[in-house]
C-alpha cells in the first residue's frame, strides 16, 4: 500500500480535463455501486456526478497526484451558488456567494477506486476547507452522495436534508445536503 505522503495536491487546469473525466467515471463506477443501482449510475455520470468546469476556471478545483504522476483524486470548493452536479446539470447558478452570510460549497470529490480508504479524500477535503476558510468562509455546505456520507460525517459535516436529483434517464439520485461550521 502506498503512503499518503506521496500525494501532492495541485490546482487543476484545463489540460487535466480528459484525465478528470476518466477518474470520475472510474470512481463512480467502482465506489458507488453499493449505494446506487446501475441505472442510477448511468444516468448520473456526466450529469449529477461529473466535472464542473467552472471550478477549474475559478481556480478552486484540485487534483491529488501520486508520486508516479497519476491523478488519483480530485475535488474542489466554490464561491458560487451551485450545490452539486456537472456542467450538464440544469439549474446551475453562477452567482457569487458572500462569505459573511453564505456557506462555500464543497464540490465534486472523487477518488480512484485503487486509492480508496487511504486518506486521499480526506486530504482533498482538508485542502478545500482551508482554501475556503482563507477566502473568508466560516460555513461549508455540500451535496454528498450516499457513498460519501460516512467520510463527511466523520469530518464534522451534519445532514440537513435528503434530496432526489432527477436524472436524464428517468431515475433519481439520492443526494444529502450537509453543513459544517468552521
LOKE-80114 format. One record per residue: residue number from 1; z, x, y of N, C-alpha, C in turn. Coordinates in pm, 1 decimal. Layout:
<atoms>
<atom NUM <Z X Y> <Z X Y> <Z X Y>>,
...
</atoms>
This chain:
<atoms>
<atom 1 <0.0 84.1 -118.4> <0.0 0.0 0.0> <0.0 88.5 124.6>>,
<atom 2 <-82.8 52.3 222.5> <-89.4 129.6 346.3> <22.2 86.0 439.9>>,
<atom 3 <75.3 179.7 516.4> <184.4 151.2 607.8> <131.2 97.2 739.5>>,
<atom 4 <212.1 16.3 805.1> <173.6 -47.3 931.1> <152.6 55.8 1042.4>>,
<atom 5 <214.9 173.7 1032.3> <198.1 275.8 1135.5> <52.7 320.5 1148.3>>,
<atom 6 <-26.6 290.6 1049.0> <-167.4 330.7 1050.4> <-255.4 233.1 1128.0>>,
<atom 7 <-195.7 135.4 1190.1> <-269.5 32.7 1263.2> <-265.0 61.4 1412.4>>,
<atom 8 <-380.1 51.0 1475.7> <-388.2 63.0 1621.3> <-439.1 -69.7 1676.5>>,
<atom 9 <-373.9 -118.2 1780.9> <-418.4 -240.5 1848.4> <-499.7 -198.0 1969.2>>,
<atom 10 <-620.9 -253.7 1980.6> <-704.0 -225.2 2098.0> <-768.9 -354.9 2145.0>>,
<atom 11 <-813.8 -355.0 2268.7> <-881.3 -471.8 2325.2> <-1016.7 -490.0 2258.5>>,
<atom 12 <-1045.9 -611.6 2217.4> <-1174.6 -643.1 2154.7> <-1285.0 -639.4 2258.9>>,
<atom 13 <-1403.8 -602.2 2215.1> <-1521.9 -600.0 2302.6> <-1631.2 -686.5 2239.7>>,
<atom 14 <-1735.2 -710.3 2316.0> <-1848.9 -788.1 2264.6> <-1909.8 -722.5 2141.1>>,
<atom 15 <-1901.9 -590.8 2131.5> <-1955.8 -520.2 2014.8> <-1879.6 -553.5 1887.0>>,
<atom 16 <-1755.3 -602.8 1899.7> <-1674.1 -639.1 1783.4> <-1708.0 -777.2 1726.7>>,
<atom 17 <-1784.5 -857.2 1798.0> <-1806.1 -997.1 1759.7> <-1855.9 -1013.9 1615.7>>,
<atom 18 <-1957.4 -941.4 1568.8> <-2000.4 -961.4 1429.7> <-1889.8 -930.9 1327.8>>,
<atom 19 <-1814.4 -826.3 1352.3> <-1704.3 -790.2 1262.6> <-1595.5 -897.5 1268.1>>,
<atom 20 <-1568.4 -950.5 1386.5> <-1466.3 -1053.5 1401.6> <-1504.8 -1181.6 1328.1>>,
<atom 21 <-1632.3 -1219.7 1335.2> <-1676.2 -1339.0 1262.0> <-1652.4 -1320.7 1111.9>>,
<atom 22 <-1685.4 -1204.2 1059.3> <-1665.5 -1176.7 916.3> <-1516.6 -1174.1 881.8>>,
<atom 23 <-1434.5 -1112.1 965.9> <-1290.3 -1107.5 944.1> <-1231.6 -1248.3 941.1>>,
<atom 24 <-1267.8 -1329.7 1038.8> <-1213.3 -1464.8 1048.3> <-1251.4 -1546.2 924.7>>,
<atom 25 <-1376.3 -1537.3 882.4> <-1417.8 -1611.5 763.9> <-1340.7 -1565.5 640.5>>,
<atom 26 <-1326.5 -1434.4 621.6> <-1251.3 -1381.6 506.7> <-1105.4 -1426.8 512.5>>,
<atom 27 <-1046.8 -1422.6 630.9> <-907.4 -1463.1 647.9> <-888.6 -1609.9 613.1>>,
<atom 28 <-971.8 -1695.7 669.5> <-958.8 -1839.4 645.8> <-981.5 -1872.6 498.6>>,
<atom 29 <-1087.3 -1819.4 441.7> <-1117.7 -1849.3 300.9> <-1012.6 -1790.7 206.2>>,
<atom 30 <-960.1 -1674.6 238.0> <-866.5 -1608.8 148.6> <-721.8 -1650.9 163.8>>,
<atom 31 <-680.4 -1684.8 286.5> <-538.4 -1710.2 309.8> <-502.9 -1856.9 330.6>>,
<atom 32 <-599.4 -1940.7 361.8> <-566.1 -2078.9 394.6> <-599.6 -2178.4 283.5>>,
<atom 33 <-646.9 -2127.1 173.2> <-688.8 -2217.3 64.3> <-573.3 -2291.1 -1.3>>,
<atom 34 <-449.8 -2244.9 14.6> <-335.2 -2317.0 -41.6> <-284.5 -2428.2 49.9>>,
<atom 35 <-330.5 -2428.8 175.2> <-284.8 -2528.2 272.4> <-391.1 -2630.0 310.8>>,
<atom 36 <-516.7 -2597.0 286.2> <-626.9 -2685.8 323.6> <-726.3 -2696.3 207.8>>,
<atom 37 <-796.2 -2807.4 202.7> <-895.0 -2827.9 97.1> <-1021.2 -2747.0 127.5>>,
<atom 38 <-1105.2 -2721.6 26.6> <-1231.7 -2652.4 53.1> <-1315.6 -2723.4 159.8>>,
<atom 39 <-1314.5 -2855.1 159.6> <-1391.5 -2929.9 259.0> <-1334.6 -2911.3 399.8>>,
<atom 40 <-1203.2 -2908.1 412.5> <-1141.3 -2882.5 543.7> <-1174.9 -2741.5 591.9>>,
<atom 41 <-1170.3 -2645.4 502.6> <-1202.5 -2507.0 539.5> <-1347.2 -2496.7 585.3>>,
<atom 42 <-1438.1 -2558.5 512.5> <-1580.1 -2554.8 551.7> <-1600.8 -2618.1 688.9>>,
<atom 43 <-1536.1 -2731.5 711.9> <-1550.6 -2799.7 840.3> <-1485.7 -2724.9 955.6>>,
<atom 44 <-1378.8 -2651.9 925.6> <-1302.9 -2583.1 1030.5> <-1363.7 -2450.1 1071.6>>,
<atom 45 <-1428.7 -2380.6 977.1> <-1485.7 -2249.1 1009.2> <-1589.1 -2260.9 1120.8>>,
<atom 46 <-1570.5 -2180.5 1223.3> <-1662.6 -2180.2 1336.7> <-1644.1 -2297.2 1430.6>>,
<atom 47 <-1543.7 -2378.6 1405.0> <-1517.9 -2495.9 1488.8> <-1371.5 -2490.5 1535.7>>,
<atom 48 <-1281.4 -2538.5 1452.9> <-1138.9 -2531.3 1486.1> <-1084.4 -2391.6 1458.3>>,
<atom 49 <-1141.1 -2325.4 1358.5> <-1098.6 -2189.4 1322.2> <-1215.6 -2095.0 1342.0>>,
<atom 50 <-1208.8 -2017.1 1445.8> <-1317.9 -1924.7 1475.7> <-1288.4 -1847.4 1602.3>>,
<atom 51 <-1386.9 -1775.4 1645.4> <-1373.5 -1688.1 1761.9> <-1395.2 -1765.6 1891.8>>,
<atom 52 <-1308.0 -1743.1 1987.3> <-1323.8 -1795.3 2122.9> <-1363.7 -1676.7 2209.5>>,
<atom 53 <-1492.6 -1667.5 2239.6> <-1543.5 -1551.4 2313.5> <-1487.8 -1542.0 2455.7>>,
<atom 54 <-1433.1 -1653.1 2508.0> <-1371.6 -1648.9 2640.8> <-1256.6 -1548.1 2642.8>>,
<atom 55 <-1184.7 -1537.8 2531.2> <-1073.2 -1443.4 2524.3> <-1122.4 -1299.6 2534.5>>,
<atom 56 <-1235.7 -1271.2 2473.5> <-1292.9 -1136.1 2482.8> <-1336.0 -1109.4 2626.4>>,
<atom 57 <-1402.6 -1207.5 2688.4> <-1444.2 -1192.1 2828.3> <-1324.2 -1170.9 2920.2>>,
<atom 58 <-1212.3 -1237.6 2889.4> <-1091.8 -1226.0 2972.7> <-1012.8 -1098.3 2945.2>>,
<atom 59 <-1048.2 -1026.8 2837.6> <-975.7 -904.8 2801.7> <-840.8 -932.4 2738.4>>,
<atom 60 <-824.5 -1051.5 2678.4> <-696.4 -1089.2 2619.0> <-706.7 -1112.2 2467.2>>,
<atom 61 <-811.3 -1057.8 2405.4> <-825.0 -1065.1 2259.7> <-824.6 -922.7 2205.9>>,
<atom 62 <-757.1 -903.1 2093.9> <-731.9 -769.7 2043.2> <-769.1 -758.7 1896.2>>,
<atom 63 <-801.4 -637.8 1855.0> <-825.6 -610.6 1713.7> <-720.5 -512.5 1664.6>>,
<atom 64 <-684.0 -530.2 1538.1> <-596.6 -435.8 1468.7> <-688.0 -350.8 1382.6>>,
<atom 65 <-692.1 -223.1 1413.5> <-783.7 -132.2 1346.7> <-703.9 -34.5 1260.1>>,
<atom 66 <-743.4 -25.3 1132.2> <-678.6 67.0 1039.5> <-726.1 209.2 1068.3>>,
<atom 67 <-656.2 306.4 1012.2> <-689.4 447.4 1032.9> <-831.5 480.4 988.6>>,
<atom 68 <-884.4 404.4 892.4> <-1020.9 429.5 845.0> <-1126.9 363.2 933.1>>,
<atom 69 <-1084.7 297.7 1042.0> <-1177.5 234.4 1134.7> <-1207.5 89.2 1105.7>>,
<atom 70 <-1158.0 36.6 993.8> <-1181.8 -104.1 961.2> <-1093.6 -195.2 1044.8>>,
<atom 71 <-1151.6 -304.7 1091.4> <-1076.2 -407.0 1163.1> <-1009.6 -494.5 1057.6>>,
<atom 72 <-875.3 -497.0 1058.4> <-800.2 -568.2 955.9> <-727.2 -691.3 1009.7>>,
<atom 73 <-734.2 -711.2 1139.8> <-672.4 -828.0 1200.7> <-718.6 -844.4 1343.3>>,
<atom 74 <-693.7 -962.9 1397.1> <-729.0 -989.5 1536.4> <-640.5 -1102.2 1588.3>>,
<atom 75 <-633.2 -1111.1 1719.4> <-557.1 -1218.7 1782.1> <-550.2 -1196.9 1931.3>>,
<atom 76 <-509.2 -1300.2 2001.5> <-504.1 -1287.9 2145.7> <-409.9 -1386.8 2210.3>>,
<atom 77 <-415.6 -1387.7 2339.9> <-340.4 -1482.3 2420.1> <-432.4 -1525.6 2533.7>>,
<atom 78 <-397.6 -1635.3 2598.7> <-484.1 -1685.0 2704.1> <-404.7 -1741.0 2820.9>>,
<atom 79 <-461.6 -1723.1 2938.1> <-407.3 -1783.6 3059.4> <-490.5 -1906.2 3097.0>>,
<atom 80 <-560.3 -1962.0 2998.9> <-641.5 -2082.5 3018.2> <-580.9 -2197.3 2937.3>>,
<atom 81 <-626.3 -2319.9 2962.5> <-562.0 -2438.5 2906.3> <-592.6 -2466.6 2759.3>>,
<atom 82 <-698.1 -2410.1 2703.3> <-733.2 -2438.8 2564.3> <-622.0 -2391.6 2470.6>>,
<atom 83 <-575.8 -2483.6 2384.1> <-467.4 -2451.9 2291.2> <-517.2 -2377.8 2167.8>>,
<atom 84 <-630.5 -2420.4 2114.6> <-681.3 -2359.7 1991.8> <-829.4 -2392.9 1975.9>>,
<atom 85 <-894.1 -2327.4 1881.2> <-1033.3 -2356.8 1849.3> <-1129.0 -2248.3 1892.7>>,
<atom 86 <-1249.3 -2257.7 1838.0> <-1354.1 -2159.8 1866.1> <-1439.9 -2204.1 1984.2>>,
<atom 87 <-1545.4 -2128.4 2007.6> <-1640.8 -2162.6 2113.6> <-1700.3 -2302.1 2094.9>>,
<atom 88 <-1701.0 -2352.0 1971.3> <-1771.2 -2476.3 1940.1> <-1681.0 -2598.5 1932.5>>,
<atom 89 <-1552.9 -2583.2 1960.9> <-1462.9 -2698.1 1959.4> <-1478.6 -2775.6 2090.0>>,
<atom 90 <-1507.9 -2905.4 2082.9> <-1522.7 -2985.1 2205.7> <-1391.1 -2994.3 2283.2>>,
<atom 91 <-1401.7 -3016.9 2411.8> <-1284.7 -3039.9 2495.1> <-1210.8 -2915.0 2537.9>>,
<atom 92 <-1276.7 -2801.0 2529.7> <-1212.6 -2676.0 2570.6> <-1192.4 -2675.4 2722.1>>,
<atom 93 <-1081.2 -2618.8 2763.4> <-1052.7 -2610.4 2906.1> <-1050.9 -2465.6 2952.3>>,
<atom 94 <-1115.0 -2439.9 3064.6> <-1117.4 -2303.1 3116.2> <-1030.7 -2286.8 3241.1>>,
<atom 95 <-960.5 -2394.6 3277.4> <-875.4 -2386.4 3395.4> <-765.1 -2283.8 3372.4>>,
<atom 96 <-728.2 -2214.1 3480.3> <-623.6 -2112.3 3471.4> <-486.1 -2178.5 3472.4>>,
<atom 97 <-396.4 -2120.3 3395.7> <-258.9 -2165.6 3390.8> <-176.4 -2094.4 3496.8>>,
<atom 98 <-68.7 -2156.7 3539.3> <23.7 -2098.6 3636.3> <146.3 -2048.5 3559.7>>,
<atom 99 <171.2 -1915.9 3558.5> <284.2 -1864.0 3482.1> <419.7 -1918.2 3526.9>>,
<atom 100 <427.3 -1971.7 3646.9> <554.4 -2027.2 3695.4> <587.9 -2160.3 3628.1>>,
<atom 101 <485.4 -2234.0 3583.6> <510.2 -2366.7 3526.7> <449.2 -2387.9 3387.9>>,
<atom 102 <348.9 -2310.1 3353.1> <276.4 -2330.3 3227.1> <313.3 -2225.3 3122.8>>,
<atom 103 <283.4 -2258.0 3000.3> <300.9 -2163.6 2889.2> <166.8 -2097.2 2860.4>>,
<atom 104 <169.2 -1965.2 2843.7> <49.2 -1894.4 2798.3> <20.1 -1940.4 2656.0>>,
<atom 105 <-104.6 -1930.3 2615.5> <-145.5 -1973.5 2482.0> <-164.9 -1851.4 2391.1>>,
<atom 106 <-96.3 -1851.1 2278.6> <-120.2 -1750.5 2174.9> <-235.9 -1805.1 2092.4>>,
<atom 107 <-338.7 -1720.8 2069.5> <-463.1 -1774.3 2014.8> <-518.7 -1691.5 1900.0>>,
<atom 108 <-572.7 -1760.5 1803.6> <-666.2 -1706.5 1703.7> <-620.0 -1577.5 1636.6>>,
<atom 109 <-502.4 -1581.3 1574.5> <-455.6 -1464.2 1499.4> <-505.7 -1476.1 1355.5>>,
<atom 110 <-580.3 -1375.7 1312.8> <-637.0 -1371.9 1177.5> <-612.5 -1233.6 1118.0>>,
<atom 111 <-581.0 -1230.5 989.0> <-557.9 -1104.9 917.3> <-645.1 -1105.5 792.3>>,
<atom 112 <-706.5 -991.1 763.6> <-787.1 -981.1 642.0> <-695.3 -999.8 521.6>>,
<atom 113 <-738.2 -1075.0 419.0> <-651.5 -1102.1 304.0> <-595.1 -977.1 236.6>>,
<atom 114 <-668.6 -867.1 234.5> <-616.1 -746.0 170.5> <-503.8 -682.2 252.0>>,
<atom 115 <-485.5 -725.3 374.6> <-379.6 -672.8 460.5> <-270.3 -776.8 486.5>>,
<atom 116 <-277.1 -890.9 421.2> <-178.2 -997.4 441.9> <-39.4 -951.9 398.3>>,
<atom 117 <60.6 -998.9 469.8> <200.4 -973.5 441.5> <238.2 -825.1 446.6>>,
<atom 118 <171.3 -753.8 534.0> <203.5 -612.5 557.4> <248.5 -588.4 701.4>>,
<atom 119 <264.5 -695.2 777.5> <311.1 -681.2 914.9> <202.2 -680.0 1019.9>>,
<atom 120 <76.4 -692.1 979.5> <-34.2 -688.3 1076.5> <-27.1 -807.5 1170.9>>,
<atom 121 <-6.5 -928.0 1116.3> <3.2 -1047.5 1201.0> <118.6 -1037.5 1299.2>>,
<atom 122 <231.6 -988.1 1252.4> <348.5 -971.3 1340.6> <321.5 -869.0 1450.1>>,
<atom 123 <250.9 -762.9 1415.8> <216.1 -659.5 1513.3> <125.4 -716.1 1622.9>>,
<atom 124 <25.1 -791.6 1582.1> <-66.6 -853.5 1678.5> <8.9 -953.2 1765.8>>,
<atom 125 <90.6 -1037.9 1702.8> <167.0 -1137.4 1776.7> <256.9 -1071.2 1880.8>>,
<atom 126 <329.4 -967.7 1841.4> <418.8 -898.0 1935.5> <340.0 -838.4 2052.0>>,
<atom 127 <222.7 -783.4 2022.4> <138.9 -726.4 2128.2> <96.2 -835.2 2227.2>>,
<atom 128 <52.8 -948.7 2175.0> <8.9 -1060.0 2260.8> <124.8 -1114.0 2343.7>>,
<atom 129 <241.4 -1125.3 2283.1> <358.5 -1173.8 2356.1> <393.2 -1080.1 2471.6>>,
<atom 130 <389.7 -949.7 2446.2> <418.9 -851.4 2553.2> <316.9 -862.3 2666.3>>,
<atom 131 <189.4 -875.0 2630.3> <84.2 -884.7 2731.2> <103.4 -1009.9 2817.7>>,
<atom 132 <132.8 -1122.8 2754.4> <154.0 -1247.2 2828.9> <278.2 -1236.2 2917.4>>,
<atom 133 <383.0 -1175.5 2864.1> <505.1 -1157.6 2942.1> <479.1 -1066.0 3061.9>>,
<atom 134 <403.6 -959.4 3040.5> <368.2 -869.3 3150.6> <287.2 -940.6 3258.8>>,
<atom 135 <215.1 -1046.4 3220.4> <136.7 -1124.5 3316.5> <221.5 -1232.5 3384.2>>,
<atom 136 <351.5 -1234.9 3353.9> <441.5 -1326.4 3423.3> <480.7 -1451.6 3346.3>>,
<atom 137 <432.1 -1468.9 3225.6> <463.7 -1589.5 3148.0> <598.2 -1574.8 3079.5>>,
<atom 138 <674.4 -1683.9 3078.1> <805.8 -1686.7 3013.1> <809.8 -1786.6 2898.0>>,
<atom 139 <699.8 -1859.5 2883.0> <687.6 -1954.2 2772.3> <552.9 -1930.7 2705.0>>,
<atom 140 <552.7 -1943.9 2571.6> <431.6 -1925.4 2492.5> <411.1 -2048.5 2405.1>>,
<atom 141 <286.2 -2091.6 2394.7> <252.6 -2209.1 2315.6> <137.2 -2173.4 2224.1>>,
<atom 142 <129.5 -2237.7 2109.3> <18.0 -2213.7 2018.3> <-11.6 -2337.8 1937.3>>,
<atom 143 <-131.0 -2339.7 1880.2> <-168.9 -2438.2 1780.6> <-178.6 -2364.2 1648.4>>,
<atom 144 <-77.6 -2374.1 1564.8> <-71.2 -2298.9 1440.3> <-133.8 -2376.0 1325.1>>,
<atom 145 <-195.7 -2302.0 1235.4> <-235.7 -2361.4 1108.6> <-109.6 -2377.4 1023.9>>,
<atom 146 <-120.2 -2454.9 917.8> <-7.8 -2468.4 825.6> <26.1 -2333.7 763.3>>,
<atom 147 <-74.4 -2251.2 743.6> <-55.6 -2119.0 684.2> <28.5 -2028.9 773.7>>,
<atom 148 <12.8 -2040.8 904.0> <84.7 -1955.6 998.0> <226.6 -1999.8 1028.7>>,
<atom 149 <262.3 -2123.0 992.6> <394.2 -2177.3 1026.6> <512.1 -2087.5 986.9>>,
<atom 150 <517.2 -2035.2 865.3> <633.6 -1952.1 830.0> <649.3 -1828.6 919.8>>,
<atom 151 <539.7 -1759.8 948.6> <547.0 -1641.5 1034.4> <596.1 -1678.4 1174.2>>,
<atom 152 <533.7 -1778.6 1233.7> <567.3 -1813.0 1371.7> <710.0 -1867.3 1382.0>>,
<atom 153 <754.7 -1940.3 1282.8> <892.9 -1988.7 1282.7> <990.1 -1870.6 1277.7>>,
<atom 154 <959.7 -1771.4 1194.8> <1044.1 -1651.0 1187.4> <1046.0 -1574.7 1319.0>>,
<atom 155 <940.9 -1584.5 1396.2> <928.5 -1510.9 1521.7> <976.8 -1592.1 1642.4>>,
<atom 156 <1046.2 -1703.6 1617.0> <1110.4 -1776.7 1726.4> <1034.3 -1894.3 1783.0>>,
<atom 157 <923.1 -1931.5 1723.6> <848.9 -2049.1 1769.6> <907.5 -2173.9 1704.9>>,
<atom 158 <912.3 -2282.7 1781.4> <960.9 -2408.1 1724.4> <850.6 -2513.1 1732.1>>,
<atom 159 <851.8 -2598.8 1633.3> <749.3 -2702.9 1623.1> <771.5 -2810.1 1728.8>>,
<atom 160 <663.0 -2845.6 1799.7> <667.2 -2953.2 1898.4> <604.0 -3080.6 1844.4>>,
<atom 161 <488.2 -3064.7 1781.0> <419.4 -3182.6 1725.3> <312.2 -3138.4 1627.7>>,
<atom 162 <275.1 -3230.6 1541.6> <164.8 -3207.6 1447.9> <45.2 -3287.1 1496.5>>,
<atom 163 <-69.8 -3222.8 1490.0> <-193.4 -3284.4 1538.6> <-298.0 -3279.9 1427.8>>,
<atom 164 <-393.7 -3369.7 1435.5> <-507.0 -3369.5 1343.4> <-632.1 -3341.3 1426.1>>,
<atom 165 <-692.7 -3225.4 1403.4> <-812.8 -3187.2 1477.2> <-934.2 -3237.7 1398.6>>,
<atom 166 <-1015.3 -3326.0 1460.1> <-1134.1 -3375.9 1390.9> <-1236.1 -3263.5 1369.1>>,
<atom 167 <-1296.9 -3261.9 1251.3> <-1395.6 -3160.0 1215.6> <-1534.5 -3224.2 1205.6>>,
<atom 168 <-1639.3 -3143.9 1225.3> <-1775.1 -3199.6 1226.2> <-1817.4 -3265.0 1094.5>>,
<atom 169 <-1752.9 -3230.4 983.3> <-1790.2 -3288.1 854.0> <-1709.5 -3413.2 820.2>>,
<atom 170 <-1635.6 -3466.1 917.8> <-1558.9 -3588.1 896.4> <-1415.7 -3564.5 850.4>>,
<atom 171 <-1382.4 -3443.6 816.8> <-1245.6 -3409.2 777.2> <-1159.4 -3389.5 902.1>>,
<atom 172 <-1031.2 -3369.5 879.9> <-938.1 -3335.4 986.6> <-859.0 -3212.5 944.3>>,
<atom 173 <-821.1 -3131.0 1041.1> <-741.8 -3011.6 1015.2> <-604.2 -3030.8 1077.0>>,
<atom 174 <-499.4 -3019.6 995.8> <-362.7 -3028.0 1047.0> <-331.4 -2900.9 1124.1>>,
<atom 175 <-288.8 -2916.7 1248.5> <-250.1 -2806.7 1337.0> <-113.8 -2841.7 1395.1>>,
<atom 176 <-28.4 -2741.4 1407.4> <106.6 -2762.0 1458.0> <120.1 -2694.9 1594.2>>,
<atom 177 <150.0 -2774.8 1694.5> <174.2 -2720.1 1828.2> <315.6 -2664.4 1829.5>>,
<atom 178 <328.7 -2535.7 1872.2> <456.8 -2465.8 1870.2> <483.6 -2402.1 2005.4>>,
<atom 179 <611.3 -2378.3 2033.5> <653.4 -2322.5 2161.4> <760.1 -2215.1 2139.3>>,
<atom 180 <754.2 -2112.9 2223.2> <857.7 -2009.2 2224.4> <892.9 -1979.6 2369.8>>,
<atom 181 <1021.8 -1972.1 2396.7> <1071.2 -1933.9 2529.1> <1109.5 -1785.6 2520.6>>,
<atom 182 <1055.9 -1706.6 2612.9> <1086.6 -1562.5 2612.5> <1215.9 -1534.5 2685.5>>,
</atoms>
